[in-house]
């Protein structure tokens, strides 16, 4: 039977279909460490190689420091990234340029463009038809939460950013959850006309704990975007190398959350 989706052998295909996986990212390079949150290129490449074929085109509308674009180059795919913060966009260009040099002739002819712009205006940037969208949004405004352990460490450094930007158009700065959710859904819904028919969109996200309760961001995105695309499935990304903290010890249930949801939508 002809494989119309990707170029993987049957064994690799079946392994990827498992609904959960453990991936502990390698240490981040100094150039991208300034960014307060990113998903690893090694993991992104696995998704790109499953949902596309060589030479096809992927898009990350919230590109950060370019993880998806680097992964696309390694996989032999064209890529576009939209990034609101000019500093991160420039870092992404540098990282992508370095990756192209390291890969040499194998990536000759492939496009990897970083656009400094707003994902809400994706249709204004002259993008071609997209074969796959891979992205991870801000997890609401959780980077602004002063109690987060990782944020405490970053606040002691003058070189590391604590949150994405001060831009009012940055959805990660919205304090109202329903407004944040609505704008996020609008951004991803707006990509529908760019996305090839039957192409996939993967969103890496997690539910958010704030003020003593959980906001089911992953589930809400699945419900709302499922009205625009077909929600096909989920994969759960587990990290088992994180340190446990005694949240609520002796008084209340507060979990150590070391998993993310990789939601798979299809443009049907």
Rosetta blueprint (number, residue, H / E / L):
1 X L
2 X L
3 X L
4 X L
5 X L
6 X L
7 X L
8 X L
9 X L
10 X H
11 X H
12 X H
13 X H
14 X H
15 X H
16 X H
17 X L
18 X L
19 X L
20 X E
21 X E
22 X E
23 X L
24 X L
25 X L
26 X L
27 X L
28 X L
29 X L
30 X H
31 X H
32 X H
33 X H
34 X L
35 X L
36 X L
37 X L
38 X L
39 X L
40 X L
41 X H
42 X H
43 X H
44 X H
45 X H
46 X H
47 X H
48 X H
49 X H
50 X H
51 X H
52 X L
53 X L
54 X L
55 X L
56 X L
57 X E
58 X E
59 X E
60 X E
61 X L
62 X L
63 X L
64 X L
65 X L
66 X L
67 X H
68 X H
69 X H
70 X H
71 X H
72 X H
73 X H
74 X H
75 X H
76 X L
77 X L
78 X E
79 X E
80 X E
81 X E
82 X E
83 X E
84 X L
85 X L
86 X H
87 X H
88 X H
89 X H
90 X H
91 X H
92 X H
93 X H
94 X H
95 X H
96 X H
97 X H
98 X H
99 X H
100 X H
101 X H
102 X H
103 X H
104 X H
105 X H
106 X H
107 X H
108 X L
109 X L
110 X L
111 X L
112 X E
113 X E
114 X E
115 X E
116 X E
117 X L
118 X L
119 X H
120 X H
121 X H
122 X H
123 X H
124 X H
125 X H
126 X L
127 X L
128 X L
129 X L
130 X E
131 X E
132 X E
133 X E
134 X E
135 X E
136 X L
137 X L
138 X L
139 X L
140 X L
141 X L
142 X H
143 X H
144 X H
145 X L
146 X L
147 X L
148 X L
149 X H
150 X H
151 X H
152 X H
153 X H
154 X H
155 X H
156 X L
157 X L
158 X L
159 X L
160 X L
161 X L
162 X L
163 X L
164 X L
165 X L
166 X L
167 X L
168 X L
169 X L
170 X L
171 X H
172 X H
173 X H
174 X L
175 X L
176 X L
177 X H
178 X H
179 X H
180 X H
181 X H
182 X H
183 X H
184 X H
185 X H
186 X H
187 X H
188 X H
189 X H
190 X L
191 X L
192 X L
193 X L
194 X L
195 X E
196 X E
197 X E
198 X E
199 X E
200 X E
201 X E
202 X E
203 X E
204 X E
205 X E
206 X L
207 X L
208 X E
209 X E
210 X E
211 X L
212 X L
213 X E
214 X E
215 X E
216 X L
217 X H
218 X H
219 X H
220 X H
221 X H
222 X H
223 X H
224 X H
225 X H
226 X L
227 X L
228 X L
229 X L
230 X E
231 X E
232 X E
233 X E
234 X E
235 X E
236 X E
237 X E
238 X E
239 X L
240 X L
241 X L
242 X L
243 X L
244 X L
245 X L
246 X L
247 X L
248 X L
249 X L
250 X L
251 X L
252 X L
253 X L
254 X L
255 X L
256 X L
257 X L
258 X L
259 X E
260 X E
261 X E
262 X E
263 X E
264 X E
265 X E
266 X E
267 X L
268 X L
